[in-house]
Amino acid sequence: MRYFIFSIITLTWLPLAQATTDCATQTDLPESECKTLLLLFNSTKGAGWFDLFEGGWNMTNTPCSWAGITCRDGHVIAIDRQNNGLKGPFPDLTSLSHLEKLDLSHNQLNGSISSANLPSSLQELSLSDNQLSGTAPDLTHFSNLKTVNLGNNQLASTPQLPPQLVVDTGTIDDNTKPPPGTIDNDETKPPPLVDTGTIDDNDDTRPPPGTIDDNDETIILPPSVSGVPLCPKNKLSISSSCNASGNTLPCNVTIEEGASVAQAVFECDAENKGWISNSTIKAGATVQGGVFTGGISNDGILADFDFRGRSIIGGMLSGIIVNNSKVGGYFQEVSLAPDTQISGGQLKGNIMGDADAPALIEGAKILKGSQLSSVTLGENTQIAKDVKIGAGVRFTHQDQIPTGTDLTAALVVNFADNSPPTIDMNTDVLTKAPSLLEQINELSEMKDNNWQLVQNPENGQLELTIEGIAFPD
């Protein structure tokens, strides 16, 4: 046998004290910039950030090495903390006088946002998909600003902009060109919508507004002020861009190719040939096809789709699914229908397939703390060391199995209704390997003595046959 199945007791060591950053002694940045980074960390509940232990924030004395921080010539020039669990009010960042890019999108920042808290050096500002409220900031004096994204917040007004920015309302003065959201050179782009957080510079089918185009100085505003109308409540076909603003779309609605829908609720079946963003799928509803972006809350079924956003949480996934997210998009706490195929992206939480027709997961990352059952982990799938392997989990390659992983549960079955769980020796955790019994019976000691080990299919009991006599009898 090439490996053994065993159970281990894992002891987790937690340090009693954690090193913290001393801005007075670090040498990466001016002390004021270091303190401002710690202000951002503390005011947005950094202890709950998704990458707390990997990110280095307030753990090392080298702030330029912290996750999401870019420095140049001893100053912070970029902060990227999108989709990282930031919660709380927006802090004062004005001491970061060399900051060019700030991306805190897809978090839970709340309260007001004032230009007095932003450094005037900014060139790119993305605060979309938060909970910011109140009056939008006055940005007229930000002479370096090229792109702004404040979509999907609760702002009560439109920000005042510097003269170099052009508001993209989706208006096109040539009737021969595609609908709103198309961009230069007559290349058809998906129509305008809310921020999806996905950027694909090599793909001519870019996602709707919310992506930042370095070659186009535009500002993407909340739908209510950017020309995106409300979705129709009674039409069964949506052929343009619209925002449902939390309303329920009719049963059997079709989002046509080139169309896009944001903040919709689906309570029954729908067909998606376009884009759906930041929407809710209720129990009993099946939405099939198209592209999903932003954050999707799912209690129904999503089938045969392309994912470009930050998260799909809950419900069932079915069919062929490709995760093309460029922002670490993940599926969390999902069930997988029989023979589902998932390619790319990340999965976390409880991921449960069908026992008789396990789902196939390829080219994905299974994040720490997850629990798997009834799935096959295929090519280029990475598994964190503390992932719990449950019943029915199979691997296509042995080198995918993290060292020290307890595989016992993967092979446990109940042979009879009242029998205790027993390891099924007629299978193996590797899909292409001989069964455990076959491997044992191929051992030279077994073959030389004409011994044969079998497993009783009724109760799971192992029986060893020696010279025609079975033990136990």
C-alpha positions as CSV (number, residue, x, y, z in Angstrom):
1,M,0.0,0.0,0.0
2,R,1.3,3.5,-0.9
3,Y,-0.2,5.2,2.2
4,F,-2.1,4.3,5.3
5,I,-5.3,5.6,6.7
6,F,-5.2,6.8,10.2
7,S,-6.7,9.2,12.7
8,I,-4.7,11.8,14.5
9,I,-5.4,14.2,17.3
10,T,-4.5,17.8,16.3
11,L,-3.1,20.1,18.9
12,T,-3.4,23.8,18.1
13,W,-0.9,26.2,19.6
14,L,-2.0,29.8,20.1
15,P,0.5,32.4,21.2
16,L,-0.3,34.2,24.4
17,A,0.9,37.5,23.0
18,Q,1.1,38.8,19.5
19,A,3.8,41.2,18.3
20,T,2.5,44.6,17.4
21,T,3.9,47.3,15.1
22,D,5.9,50.1,16.6
23,C,5.6,53.0,14.2
24,A,8.3,55.0,16.0
25,T,11.0,52.3,15.3
26,Q,9.9,51.0,11.9
27,T,11.9,52.3,8.9
28,D,9.6,51.7,5.9
29,L,7.5,54.9,6.2
30,P,7.2,58.2,7.9
31,E,5.7,57.6,11.4
32,S,2.6,59.5,10.5
33,E,1.8,57.2,7.5
34,C,2.5,54.1,9.6
35,K,0.1,55.4,12.2
36,T,-2.6,56.1,9.6
37,L,-2.4,52.5,8.4
38,L,-2.9,51.3,11.9
39,L,-5.8,53.8,12.2
40,L,-7.4,52.1,9.2
41,F,-6.7,48.7,10.7
42,N,-8.2,49.5,14.1
43,S,-11.2,51.6,12.9
44,T,-12.3,48.9,10.5
45,K,-12.1,46.0,13.0
46,G,-8.9,44.6,11.7
47,A,-9.0,41.7,14.1
48,G,-11.8,40.4,12.0
49,W,-10.2,40.8,8.6
50,F,-10.3,37.7,6.4
51,D,-6.5,37.7,6.0
52,L,-5.6,38.7,9.5
53,F,-2.9,36.1,10.1
54,E,-1.5,36.1,6.6
55,G,-1.6,39.9,6.0
56,G,0.9,41.0,8.6
57,W,-1.0,44.1,9.6
58,N,0.0,45.2,13.1
59,M,2.1,42.1,13.4
60,T,5.4,43.2,11.8
61,N,7.5,46.3,11.8
62,T,7.6,46.4,8.0
63,P,4.3,48.0,6.9
64,C,5.3,48.1,3.2
65,S,5.1,44.3,3.3
66,W,1.6,44.1,4.6
67,A,-1.1,42.6,2.4
68,G,-2.6,45.2,0.0
69,I,0.0,47.9,0.6
70,T,2.2,49.2,-2.1
71,C,5.1,51.6,-1.3
72,R,7.4,53.7,-3.5
73,D,10.3,55.8,-2.3
74,G,9.3,55.4,1.3
75,H,5.7,56.3,1.0
76,V,2.4,54.4,0.7
77,I,1.0,54.8,-2.9
78,A,-1.7,52.1,-3.0
79,I,-4.1,50.4,-0.6
80,D,-6.1,47.5,-1.8
81,R,-8.4,45.9,0.9
82,Q,-11.3,45.0,-1.2
83,N,-13.5,42.1,-0.1
84,N,-11.6,41.6,3.2
85,G,-14.2,42.0,6.0
86,L,-13.6,45.7,6.8
87,K,-16.4,47.0,9.1
88,G,-16.9,50.5,10.6
89,P,-16.6,54.1,9.8
90,F,-14.3,55.5,7.1
91,P,-11.1,56.8,8.8
92,D,-9.0,60.0,8.1
93,L,-6.4,59.1,5.5
94,T,-5.1,62.6,4.7
95,S,-1.6,62.0,6.1
96,L,-1.0,59.5,3.2
97,S,0.0,62.4,1.0
98,H,1.4,60.2,-1.7
99,L,-1.5,57.8,-2.0
100,E,-2.6,57.2,-5.6
101,K,-5.0,54.3,-5.4
102,L,-7.5,53.4,-2.7
103,D,-9.7,50.3,-3.1
104,L,-11.9,49.4,-0.1
105,S,-14.8,48.1,-2.2
106,H,-16.9,45.1,-1.3
107,N,-16.8,45.6,2.5
108,Q,-19.1,46.9,5.2
109,L,-17.8,50.5,5.7
110,N,-20.6,52.7,7.1
111,G,-21.3,56.3,8.0
112,S,-20.4,59.3,5.9
113,I,-17.5,59.8,3.6
114,S,-15.9,63.3,3.4
115,S,-13.3,64.6,1.0
116,A,-11.6,66.0,4.1
117,N,-10.6,62.4,5.0
118,L,-9.1,61.7,1.6
119,P,-5.6,62.7,0.3
120,S,-5.8,65.0,-2.7
121,S,-3.1,62.9,-4.4
122,L,-5.6,60.2,-5.2
123,Q,-5.9,59.0,-8.8
124,E,-8.2,56.0,-8.3
125,L,-10.9,55.7,-5.7
126,S,-13.1,52.7,-5.3
127,L,-15.5,52.5,-2.3
128,S,-18.4,50.6,-4.0
129,D,-20.5,47.9,-2.4
130,N,-20.3,49.2,1.2
131,Q,-22.9,50.9,3.5
132,L,-21.7,54.5,3.2
133,S,-24.5,57.0,3.6
134,G,-25.2,60.7,3.8
135,T,-24.0,63.4,1.4
136,A,-21.5,62.3,-1.3
137,P,-18.0,63.8,-1.1
138,D,-17.0,67.0,-2.9
139,L,-14.1,65.9,-5.1
140,T,-13.8,69.1,-7.3
141,H,-10.3,69.8,-6.0
142,F,-8.9,66.4,-6.7
143,S,-7.0,67.4,-9.8
144,N,-5.2,64.0,-10.2
145,L,-8.4,61.9,-10.0
146,K,-9.0,59.6,-13.0
147,T,-11.5,57.0,-11.8
148,V,-14.1,57.0,-9.0
149,N,-16.5,54.2,-8.1
150,L,-19.1,54.8,-5.4
151,G,-21.8,52.4,-6.6
152,N,-23.9,50.2,-4.3
153,N,-23.9,52.5,-1.3
154,Q,-26.6,54.5,0.4
155,L,-25.4,58.0,-0.6
156,A,-28.1,60.6,-0.8
157,S,-26.5,62.7,-3.5
158,T,-24.1,62.7,-6.5
159,P,-20.4,63.6,-5.7
160,Q,-19.1,66.8,-7.1
161,L,-16.4,66.0,-9.6
162,P,-13.2,67.6,-10.9
163,P,-13.5,68.9,-14.4
164,Q,-11.3,66.1,-15.9
165,L,-13.8,63.4,-15.1
166,V,-16.7,62.5,-17.4
167,V,-19.8,61.0,-16.0
168,D,-20.7,57.9,-18.0
169,T,-24.5,57.7,-18.2
170,G,-24.5,55.1,-20.9
171,T,-25.6,57.6,-23.6
172,I,-24.3,56.8,-27.1
173,D,-25.0,59.2,-29.9
174,D,-24.8,56.7,-32.7
175,N,-27.9,54.6,-33.2
176,T,-25.9,51.9,-35.0
177,K,-23.8,51.2,-31.9
178,P,-24.7,48.6,-29.2
179,P,-26.8,49.5,-26.1
180,P,-25.4,51.5,-23.1
181,G,-22.2,50.1,-21.7
182,T,-20.6,49.6,-25.1
183,I,-17.1,51.1,-25.3
184,D,-14.8,52.4,-28.0
185,N,-14.0,50.7,-31.3
186,D,-17.4,49.2,-31.7
187,E,-16.5,46.3,-29.4
188,T,-19.6,45.1,-27.7
189,K,-19.3,45.2,-23.9
190,P,-21.8,44.1,-21.3
191,P,-24.2,47.0,-20.4
192,P,-23.8,49.3,-17.4
193,L,-24.7,48.1,-14.0
194,V,-23.3,48.2,-10.5
195,D,-19.8,47.4,-9.4
196,T,-18.9,43.8,-9.9
197,G,-15.3,44.1,-8.8
198,T,-14.1,42.1,-11.7
199,I,-11.4,43.2,-14.2
200,D,-10.3,41.3,-17.2
201,D,-8.1,43.3,-19.5
202,N,-7.7,40.4,-21.9
203,D,-11.4,39.8,-22.3
204,D,-13.6,41.7,-24.8
205,T,-16.7,40.8,-22.7
206,R,-15.8,43.0,-19.7
207,P,-18.2,43.2,-16.8
208,P,-20.5,46.2,-16.3
209,P,-19.4,49.5,-14.7
210,G,-17.7,49.1,-11.4
211,T,-14.6,47.9,-13.2
212,I,-11.9,50.5,-13.6
213,D,-10.6,51.1,-17.0
214,D,-7.2,52.7,-17.0
215,N,-7.7,54.0,-20.5
216,D,-11.0,55.7,-19.8
217,E,-11.4,58.5,-17.3
218,T,-14.9,57.8,-16.0
219,I,-16.8,57.8,-12.8
220,I,-19.4,55.1,-12.0
221,L,-22.2,56.3,-9.8
222,P,-25.0,54.6,-8.0
223,P,-27.7,53.4,-10.4
224,S,-30.2,56.1,-9.3
225,V,-27.9,58.8,-10.5
226,S,-26.1,57.2,-13.4
227,G,-29.0,56.7,-15.8
228,V,-29.8,53.1,-15.1
229,P,-33.6,52.7,-14.8
230,L,-35.6,50.6,-12.5
231,C,-36.4,47.1,-13.7
232,P,-39.9,46.5,-15.1
233,K,-42.1,44.6,-12.6
234,N,-44.3,42.8,-15.1
235,K,-42.3,42.1,-18.2
236,L,-41.1,38.5,-18.9
237,S,-38.2,39.7,-21.0
238,I,-35.5,42.2,-19.9
239,S,-33.4,43.4,-22.8
240,S,-31.5,46.3,-21.3
241,S,-29.8,47.4,-18.1
242,C,-31.9,48.0,-15.0
243,N,-31.8,48.1,-11.2
244,A,-34.5,46.2,-9.4
245,S,-33.7,48.1,-6.1
246,G,-34.7,45.0,-4.0
247,N,-37.9,44.3,-5.9
248,T,-39.0,40.8,-7.0
249,L,-38.9,40.0,-10.7
250,P,-41.8,38.0,-12.3
251,C,-41.7,34.2,-12.6
252,N,-40.1,32.8,-15.8
253,V,-38.4,36.1,-16.6
254,T,-35.6,36.1,-19.1
255,I,-32.6,38.4,-18.9
256,E,-31.7,38.6,-22.5
257,E,-28.2,38.6,-24.0
258,G,-26.6,42.0,-23.5
259,A,-28.9,42.9,-20.7
260,S,-28.0,43.3,-17.0
261,V,-30.0,43.3,-13.7
262,A,-28.9,44.4,-10.3
263,Q,-30.3,44.1,-6.8
264,A,-33.1,41.8,-7.9
265,V,-35.0,39.2,-5.9
266,F,-35.9,35.9,-7.7
267,E,-38.7,33.9,-6.0
268,C,-39.2,31.5,-8.9
269,D,-37.5,30.2,-12.1
270,A,-35.6,32.6,-14.4
271,E,-33.3,32.3,-17.4
272,N,-30.2,34.4,-17.5
273,K,-28.5,35.1,-20.9
274,G,-27.0,38.3,-19.6
275,W,-25.6,39.5,-16.3
276,I,-27.1,39.4,-12.7
277,S,-25.4,41.3,-9.9
278,N,-25.9,41.6,-6.2
279,S,-29.2,39.8,-6.1
280,T,-31.1,37.3,-4.0
281,I,-32.3,33.8,-5.0
282,K,-35.2,32.6,-2.8
283,A,-35.9,29.0,-1.9
284,G,-37.8,27.2,-4.7
285,A,-36.3,29.4,-7.5
286,T,-33.9,28.1,-10.2
287,V,-31.9,30.7,-12.1
288,Q,-29.9,29.2,-15.0
289,G,-27.2,30.5,-17.3
290,G,-25.4,33.7,-17.9
291,V,-23.0,35.7,-15.7
292,F,-23.3,36.4,-12.0
293,T,-21.4,39.2,-10.4
294,G,-21.1,41.0,-7.1
295,G,-22.5,39.2,-4.0
296,I,-25.3,36.6,-4.5
297,S,-27.4,35.4,-1.6
298,N,-28.8,32.0,-2.6
299,D,-31.4,29.8,-1.0
300,G,-32.5,28.3,-4.4
301,I,-30.6,26.8,-7.3
302,L,-28.1,28.4,-9.6
303,A,-27.2,26.4,-12.7
304,D,-24.7,26.5,-15.6
305,F,-23.2,29.9,-15.1
306,D,-20.1,32.0,-15.3
307,F,-19.1,33.7,-12.0
308,R,-17.3,37.0,-12.0
309,G,-18.0,38.5,-8.6
310,R,-17.0,38.2,-5.0
311,S,-19.3,35.6,-3.4
312,I,-22.2,33.2,-3.7
313,I,-23.4,32.1,-0.3
314,G,-25.8,29.3,0.4
315,G,-28.2,27.2,-1.7
316,M,-27.4,24.7,-4.4
317,L,-25.2,24.9,-7.4
318,S,-25.8,22.7,-10.5
319,G,-24.4,21.9,-13.9
320,I,-21.2,23.3,-15.3
321,I,-19.9,26.3,-13.4
322,V,-16.8,28.4,-14.1
323,N,-15.4,30.8,-11.5
324,N,-13.6,33.5,-13.4
325,S,-13.5,36.0,-10.6
326,K,-10.5,38.3,-10.5
327,V,-11.2,39.4,-6.9
328,G,-10.9,36.1,-5.0
329,G,-14.5,35.2,-5.5
330,Y,-15.8,32.2,-3.5
331,F,-18.7,29.9,-3.0
332,Q,-19.6,29.4,0.6
333,E,-22.0,26.9,2.4
334,V,-23.3,25.4,-0.8
335,S,-24.7,22.0,-1.8
336,L,-23.7,20.6,-5.2
337,A,-26.3,18.8,-7.4
338,P,-25.4,15.4,-8.9
339,D,-22.5,15.5,-11.4
340,T,-21.9,19.2,-10.9
341,Q,-18.6,20.5,-12.3
342,I,-16.9,23.5,-10.8
343,S,-13.8,25.0,-12.3
344,G,-11.6,27.7,-10.7
345,G,-12.1,30.1,-7.8
346,Q,-12.4,29.3,-4.1
347,L,-14.8,27.4,-1.9
348,K,-15.2,27.6,1.9
349,G,-17.6,26.4,4.6
350,N,-19.6,23.2,4.3
351,I,-19.4,22.0,0.7
352,M,-21.6,18.9,0.2
353,G,-22.1,16.9,-3.0
354,D,-24.4,14.1,-3.9
355,A,-23.4,10.7,-2.5
356,D,-24.4,8.7,-5.6
357,A,-23.0,11.3,-8.2
358,P,-20.3,13.4,-6.5
359,A,-19.5,16.8,-7.9
360,L,-16.1,17.4,-9.6
361,I,-14.0,20.4,-8.4
362,E,-11.0,21.3,-10.5
363,G,-8.5,24.2,-10.4
364,A,-10.0,25.6,-7.2
365,K,-8.8,26.4,-3.7
366,I,-10.5,24.8,-0.7
367,L,-10.0,27.4,2.1
368,K,-9.1,26.6,5.7
369,G,-11.9,25.6,8.0
370,S,-14.0,24.0,5.3
371,Q,-15.7,20.7,5.4
372,L,-16.1,18.5,2.3
373,S,-18.4,15.5,1.6
374,S,-19.3,13.6,-1.5
375,V,-17.0,15.5,-3.9
376,T,-14.1,14.6,-6.2
377,L,-11.1,16.9,-6.1
378,G,-9.6,17.0,-9.5
379,E,-6.7,18.6,-11.4
380,N,-4.9,21.6,-9.8
381,T,-7.2,21.7,-6.8
382,Q,-5.5,23.0,-3.6
383,I,-6.6,22.1,-0.2
384,A,-5.7,23.9,3.0
385,K,-4.2,21.7,5.7
386,D,-7.1,22.0,8.2
387,V,-9.9,21.1,5.7
388,K,-12.1,18.3,7.1
389,I,-12.4,15.4,4.7
390,G,-15.9,13.8,5.1
391,A,-17.7,10.9,3.7
392,G,-17.4,10.3,0.0
393,V,-14.5,12.6,-0.8
394,R,-12.2,11.3,-3.5
395,F,-9.0,12.6,-5.0
396,T,-7.8,12.1,-8.6
397,H,-4.1,12.4,-7.5
398,Q,-2.3,11.3,-4.4
399,D,-0.2,14.5,-4.2
400,Q,-3.3,16.5,-3.7
401,I,-3.8,15.1,-0.2
402,P,-2.2,17.3,2.5
403,T,0.3,15.5,4.7
404,G,-1.3,14.3,7.9
405,T,-4.8,14.5,6.7
406,D,-7.3,12.1,8.4
407,L,-8.9,10.2,5.6
408,T,-10.9,7.8,7.7
409,A,-14.2,9.6,7.3
410,A,-13.9,9.6,3.6
411,L,-14.4,5.8,3.4
412,V,-16.8,5.3,6.3
413,V,-20.3,3.8,5.4
414,N,-23.2,2.1,7.1
415,F,-23.5,-1.4,5.7
416,A,-26.8,-1.9,7.5
417,D,-29.4,0.3,9.1
418,N,-28.4,-0.6,12.6
419,S,-24.7,-1.3,12.0
420,P,-22.0,1.1,13.3
421,P,-20.1,3.1,10.7
422,T,-17.4,1.0,9.0
423,I,-14.7,1.7,6.5
424,D,-15.6,0.4,3.1
425,M,-12.5,-1.6,2.0
426,N,-13.9,-2.1,-1.5
427,T,-13.0,1.5,-2.5
428,D,-10.2,3.9,-2.2
429,V,-9.8,7.7,-1.7
430,L,-8.0,7.8,-5.1
431,T,-10.4,7.5,-8.0
432,K,-8.1,5.6,-10.3
433,A,-6.5,3.4,-7.6
434,P,-7.4,-0.3,-6.9
435,S,-9.6,-0.7,-3.8
436,L,-8.0,-1.1,-0.4
437,L,-8.8,-4.8,-0.4
438,E,-7.2,-5.3,-3.8
439,Q,-4.1,-3.6,-2.6
440,I,-3.9,-5.7,0.6
441,N,-4.5,-8.9,-1.3
442,E,-1.7,-8.0,-3.7
443,L,0.8,-8.0,-0.9
444,S,3.4,-10.8,-1.3
445,E,2.6,-12.2,2.2
446,M,-1.0,-12.6,1.1
447,K,-0.3,-14.1,-2.3
448,D,2.5,-16.4,-1.1
449,N,0.2,-18.0,1.6
450,N,-2.8,-18.0,-0.7
451,W,-4.7,-15.8,1.8
452,Q,-7.7,-13.7,0.7
453,L,-9.3,-10.8,2.6
454,V,-12.9,-10.0,1.8
455,Q,-15.5,-7.7,3.3
456,N,-19.0,-9.0,4.1
457,P,-21.4,-6.8,2.2
458,E,-24.2,-7.2,4.8
459,N,-22.4,-6.0,7.9
460,G,-19.0,-4.8,6.7
461,Q,-17.1,-7.4,8.7
462,L,-13.7,-8.4,7.3
463,E,-13.1,-12.1,6.7
464,L,-9.8,-13.7,6.1
465,T,-9.8,-17.0,4.1
466,I,-6.9,-19.4,4.8
467,E,-6.8,-22.7,2.9
468,G,-10.5,-22.4,2.1
469,I,-11.5,-21.6,5.7
470,A,-13.0,-18.2,6.4
471,F,-12.2,-16.4,9.6
472,P,-14.3,-15.4,11.5
473,D,-16.6,-18.3,10.6
